[in-house]
Amino acid sequence: MVSKRKMFEKPIGMRDTLPDLYRRKREARTRISNVIESFGYDFLETPTLEFYDTVGKASAILDQQLFKLMDRDGNTLVLRPDMTAPIARLATSSLYTGGYPLRLSYDTNVFRAQQREGGRPAEFEQVGVELIGDGTASADAEVITLMITSLKAAGLTNFTIALGHIGYVNALFREILGNEERTKQIRRFLYEKNYVGYRQHVKSLPLSTIDKNRLLTLLRLRGEGDVLRTAIELVQDEKAIQSIQELKQLWSALEANSVTEFVKIDFNLIPHMSYYTGILFEGYSPLVGYPICGGGRYNQLLEKFDRPADATGFAIRLDYLLEALDDTNSLKMECVLFSSERRKEAIRFAEELRKKDKQVVLQDIAGVKDVDAFTEKFIETTFFIGKPGREVNL
């Protein structure tokens, strides 16, 4: 017998998707998928379960967030925590030859364990793409343009894409701070977007006034493409200068794609995935307090599967996107209520409506206790067949 405590509960972080939300999610998914396919990307699927020693370790998700289990042979498995690592595994083993770029896409659920729910789901749906084998700025511009076009197709109009480069930030910190441990410590403030803590930490460091000002100026490196001119004045490191050149090339490509109105440079952007090596980006909406999408370049991940290749991609969180859309309207449907003696007429009438691409509920009046409450559910039209005073003329 099921205990009363667990009868209606769900595991931490797991959610039910109710009908209205499911319909909205399906519509957004369809619109985004159509755009992705129009750009020449092929959808694929990977297993829900992967080996911990391969995909689990390559995913860059914290170990405590992985759902782990054992198979009968004693191997540790994980529920896929993201899709970039599984696609890297698949591409290097079966698809990528190095002769030409691969354009792959996916729409699937991923799993990340939560110690306490705190509003964060442990299972959520992502739609995304991976462009493998192309290291050019044109490839980065393509995936960013595709992400922007997908958001617009889903109905989002008010959003901003923050564009940064992890290579620049790391080079600047190493140049001033001298070692990885100190770099990691200060980078954490930016990752958590704790800018007050960042300023206090910089002021406490045993550095010259000039170097402190360089670190504080980093916080102001946000805005249009002209921010790049200020950025180059802060560094002498060749890798940092190269990062700025890559951003300049990308900005020019984004201008050619006519999407820079949605893009802002942000050198304070720090990724939560450790495999990003260069360009990175996140999408924000004023209605949601966390990124609804993001991605970047990960040129070293495929090396872990013994076939090095440049790669870039993005993922859209469908649950966060729906929050940003703030569209709470129920799906409009038709409803045909009928009395049992008029069943055949009602069925024919419903079939004619469906031929016109209408969604139709066919309901026997005898099965409804409160007709008025039931018909309020169907926003479009309710047709009565066999109910005196409210009958439709067929």
C-alpha positions in Angstrom: 0.0 0.0 0.0 1.3 3.5 -0.9 2.0 5.7 2.1 -0.2 8.8 2.4 3.0 10.9 2.5 4.1 9.8 -0.9 0.8 9.3 -2.6 0.7 12.8 -4.1 4.3 13.8 -3.8 7.0 13.8 -6.5 10.8 13.4 -6.2 12.7 16.6 -5.5 12.8 18.9 -8.5 10.3 16.8 -10.6 7.3 18.5 -12.1 3.9 17.6 -13.7 3.1 19.4 -16.9 -0.6 20.3 -17.0 -2.6 20.4 -20.3 -2.4 24.2 -20.9 1.3 24.3 -20.3 1.9 21.2 -22.4 0.0 22.9 -25.3 2.1 26.0 -25.0 5.3 24.1 -24.8 4.4 22.0 -27.8 3.6 25.1 -29.9 6.9 26.8 -28.9 8.8 23.6 -29.6 7.3 23.2 -33.0 8.0 26.8 -34.0 11.6 26.6 -32.9 12.2 23.2 -34.5 10.8 24.5 -37.8 13.3 27.4 -37.8 16.2 25.1 -36.9 15.4 22.8 -39.7 15.1 25.7 -42.1 18.8 26.5 -41.3 19.8 23.0 -42.5 20.2 21.3 -39.1 19.3 17.6 -38.6 17.5 16.4 -35.5 18.7 13.3 -33.7 18.2 11.5 -30.4 20.7 10.0 -27.9 20.0 7.6 -25.0 18.6 8.8 -21.8 21.3 6.8 -20.0 25.0 7.3 -20.6 28.2 6.0 -19.0 29.5 8.1 -16.2 33.1 7.6 -17.2 32.5 9.1 -20.7 29.5 11.5 -21.0 29.1 12.0 -17.2 32.6 13.3 -16.8 32.7 15.2 -20.1 29.5 17.1 -19.4 31.0 19.6 -17.0 28.0 19.3 -14.7 28.9 19.2 -11.0 29.2 15.6 -9.9 26.6 16.1 -7.1 24.0 17.1 -9.8 24.3 13.9 -11.7 21.6 11.2 -11.3 23.7 8.0 -11.0 22.7 4.3 -11.1 24.4 1.0 -11.6 23.8 -1.5 -14.5 23.9 -5.2 -14.0 27.6 -5.3 -14.9 28.5 -2.9 -12.3 29.0 0.1 -14.6 28.0 3.5 -13.3 25.4 5.2 -15.5 24.0 8.7 -15.5 20.8 10.3 -16.7 22.0 12.7 -19.4 22.8 16.0 -17.7 23.1 17.9 -21.0 23.1 17.2 -24.7 26.4 18.7 -25.8 28.5 15.9 -24.4 26.3 13.1 -25.8 26.3 14.7 -29.2 30.1 15.0 -29.1 30.3 11.3 -28.3 28.0 10.4 -31.1 29.6 12.8 -33.6 33.1 11.5 -33.0 32.1 7.9 -33.1 29.7 7.8 -36.0 29.2 11.1 -37.9 32.2 13.4 -38.0 34.9 12.7 -40.6 36.5 16.1 -40.6 35.7 16.6 -44.3 32.9 19.1 -43.7 31.0 20.7 -40.8 28.1 18.9 -39.1 24.9 20.7 -38.2 23.0 18.7 -35.6 20.0 19.5 -33.4 18.0 18.1 -30.6 14.8 18.4 -28.6 14.9 16.4 -25.4 14.8 16.4 -21.6 17.9 16.6 -19.4 18.3 15.7 -15.7 20.2 17.5 -12.9 19.7 16.5 -9.3 18.7 19.1 -6.8 19.6 18.8 -3.1 16.6 20.9 -2.3 14.0 22.1 -4.8 14.1 25.8 -4.2 12.0 26.2 -7.4 14.6 24.6 -9.7 13.5 21.6 -11.8 15.6 18.5 -11.8 14.2 17.6 -15.3 13.7 20.1 -18.0 13.4 20.3 -21.8 16.0 21.8 -24.1 16.0 22.6 -27.8 19.4 23.3 -29.3 22.0 22.9 -32.0 25.6 21.9 -32.3 27.7 23.1 -35.3 30.8 20.8 -35.4 33.9 21.2 -37.5 33.8 25.0 -38.3 36.0 27.3 -36.3 35.2 30.5 -38.1 33.4 33.6 -36.9 30.7 32.8 -39.5 29.9 29.7 -37.5 29.5 31.6 -34.3 27.4 34.2 -36.0 25.2 31.4 -37.5 24.3 29.8 -34.2 23.6 33.2 -32.5 21.5 34.3 -35.4 19.6 31.0 -35.4 19.0 31.3 -31.6 17.7 34.8 -32.0 15.5 33.8 -35.0 14.2 30.8 -32.9 13.2 33.1 -30.0 11.4 35.5 -32.3 9.6 32.6 -34.0 8.4 31.4 -30.5 6.8 34.8 -30.0 9.5 36.5 -27.8 10.1 40.1 -28.8 11.8 41.7 -25.7 15.1 40.0 -25.0 18.8 40.6 -25.0 21.7 38.4 -26.0 24.8 39.0 -23.8 28.0 38.2 -25.8 31.4 37.7 -24.2 34.7 35.8 -24.4 36.0 33.6 -21.6 39.5 33.8 -23.1 39.7 37.6 -22.6 38.6 37.4 -19.0 41.0 34.6 -18.1 43.9 36.3 -19.8 43.2 39.6 -18.1 43.0 38.0 -14.6 46.2 35.9 -15.2 48.1 39.0 -16.4 47.2 40.9 -13.3 46.9 38.2 -10.6 49.6 35.9 -11.7 48.1 32.5 -10.9 45.1 30.3 -11.5 44.0 30.1 -7.8 43.6 33.8 -7.5 42.0 34.0 -10.9 39.5 31.3 -9.9 38.6 33.2 -6.7 37.9 36.5 -8.4 36.1 34.8 -11.4 33.6 33.3 -8.9 32.3 36.8 -8.1 31.4 37.4 -11.8 29.9 34.0 -12.2 27.6 34.7 -9.3 27.0 38.2 -10.6 28.1 39.5 -7.2 29.5 42.8 -8.4 29.6 44.4 -5.0 31.6 41.5 -3.7 33.9 41.8 -6.7 34.6 45.5 -6.0 35.3 44.8 -2.4 37.6 41.9 -3.3 39.6 44.0 -5.8 40.1 46.8 -3.3 41.5 44.3 -0.7 44.1 42.8 -3.1 47.8 43.8 -2.7 47.9 45.4 -6.2 48.9 48.7 -7.6 46.3 51.4 -8.1 46.6 51.0 -11.9 46.0 47.2 -11.8 43.0 47.7 -9.4 41.5 50.2 -11.8 42.0 47.7 -14.7 40.1 45.1 -12.8 37.3 47.6 -11.8 37.1 48.8 -15.4 36.2 45.3 -16.5 32.8 45.8 -14.8 32.0 48.6 -17.2 32.8 46.6 -20.4 29.2 46.2 -21.5 27.3 47.7 -24.4 27.6 48.0 -28.1 30.5 47.0 -30.3 32.5 50.2 -29.3 33.1 48.5 -25.9 35.8 46.5 -27.7 38.0 49.6 -28.1 38.1 50.1 -24.3 38.7 46.4 -23.7 41.9 46.4 -25.8 43.3 49.2 -23.7 43.3 47.1 -20.6 45.5 44.2 -21.8 48.9 43.4 -23.2 48.4 39.6 -23.2 48.4 38.2 -26.8 45.5 35.8 -26.0 43.4 38.6 -24.7 44.1 40.7 -27.8 43.2 37.7 -30.0 39.9 37.3 -28.1 39.0 40.9 -28.9 39.8 40.3 -32.6 37.5 37.3 -32.6 34.7 39.4 -31.1 35.3 42.1 -33.7 35.0 39.5 -36.5 31.9 38.1 -34.9 30.3 41.5 -34.4 30.8 42.2 -38.1 29.2 38.9 -39.1 26.2 39.6 -36.8 25.8 43.0 -38.4 25.7 41.3 -41.8 22.9 39.0 -40.3 21.0 42.1 -39.1 20.7 40.9 -35.5 22.9 43.2 -33.5 19.9 45.1 -32.2 19.4 42.1 -29.9 23.1 41.8 -28.9 25.2 43.5 -26.2 28.9 42.9 -25.5 29.4 41.8 -21.9 32.9 40.9 -20.7 31.6 40.0 -17.3 29.9 36.9 -18.7 31.2 33.7 -17.0 29.9 30.3 -18.2 28.6 27.6 -15.8 30.0 25.0 -18.2 33.7 24.5 -17.9 34.2 23.2 -21.5 33.6 26.6 -23.1 36.9 28.0 -24.6 36.1 31.2 -26.3 33.0 33.0 -27.5 30.0 32.6 -25.2 26.5 34.1 -25.0 23.4 34.1 -22.9 19.8 35.3 -23.6 17.8 37.3 -21.1 14.2 38.5 -20.8 13.0 41.2 -18.4 10.3 38.8 -17.2 12.7 36.1 -16.1 15.6 36.5 -13.6 17.9 33.9 -15.2 19.1 33.0 -18.7 16.5 31.5 -21.0 19.1 30.3 -23.4 22.8 30.2 -24.0 25.8 28.6 -25.6 29.3 29.2 -27.0 32.4 27.7 -28.5 33.9 24.5 -27.0 36.9 23.6 -29.2 38.4 21.2 -26.7 35.5 18.9 -25.8 35.7 16.6 -28.7 39.3 15.9 -27.9 38.0 13.9 -24.9 36.4 11.5 -27.4 39.7 11.2 -29.4 38.7 13.3 -32.4 39.6 17.0 -31.9 37.3 19.5 -33.7 36.1 23.0 -33.4 32.5 23.3 -32.3 29.9 25.8 -31.2 26.2 25.6 -30.3 23.3 26.8 -28.1 20.4 25.4 -26.0 17.0 27.0 -25.2 15.3 26.2 -21.9 11.7 25.7 -22.9 10.4 26.2 -19.4 12.2 29.5 -18.9 11.2 30.6 -22.4 7.5 30.1 -21.6 7.9 32.2 -18.5 9.4 34.9 -20.6 6.5 34.7 -23.1 4.0 35.3 -20.3 1.3 33.9 -22.5 -1.4 32.4 -20.2 -4.2 32.2 -22.7 -5.8 28.8 -23.0 -5.9 27.1 -26.4 -9.1 28.1 -28.2 -11.2 25.0 -29.1 -14.7 24.2 -30.3 -17.1 22.2 -28.2 -20.0 20.2 -29.5 -22.5 19.3 -26.8 -25.2 16.8 -27.9 -28.1 14.7 -26.6 -27.8 10.9 -27.1 -30.6 10.8 -29.7 -28.7 13.3 -31.9 -25.3 11.6 -31.6 -24.8 10.8 -35.3 -25.6 14.4 -36.3 -23.2 15.7 -33.7 -20.4 13.4 -34.9 -20.8 14.5 -38.5 -20.8 18.1 -37.4 -17.6 17.7 -35.4 -15.9 15.9 -38.3 -16.7 18.9 -40.6 -15.2 21.3 -38.1 -12.1 19.2 -37.8 -11.7 19.2 -41.6 -11.4 23.0 -41.2 -8.4 22.4 -38.8 -10.4 23.1 -35.7 -9.8 21.3 -32.5 -13.1 20.0 -31.3 -14.4 18.4 -28.1 -17.4 16.2 -28.6 -19.4 15.8 -25.4 -22.6 14.0 -24.4 -24.7 16.5 -22.4 -25.7 13.6 -20.0 -22.1 13.4 -18.9 -21.8 17.0 -17.7 -23.2 18.1 -14.4 -22.6 21.9 -14.9 -23.0 22.8 -18.5 -22.3 26.5 -18.1 -19.0 25.9 -16.2 -18.0 23.3 -18.8 -18.6 25.5 -21.8 -16.7 28.4 -20.3 -13.6 26.3 -20.7 -13.9 26.5 -24.5 -13.1 30.0 -25.5 -14.0 29.8 -29.2 -17.5 28.5 -29.7 -19.8 26.0 -28.1 -22.4 24.2 -30.3 -25.5 22.6 -28.8 -27.2 19.8 -30.6 -30.4 18.5 -29.0 -30.6 21.0 -26.2 -33.9 23.1 -26.5 -33.4 26.9 -26.6 -29.6 26.7 -27.3 -29.5 24.4 -30.3 -27.3 25.2 -33.3 -28.9 25.2 -36.8 -27.1 22.5 -38.8 
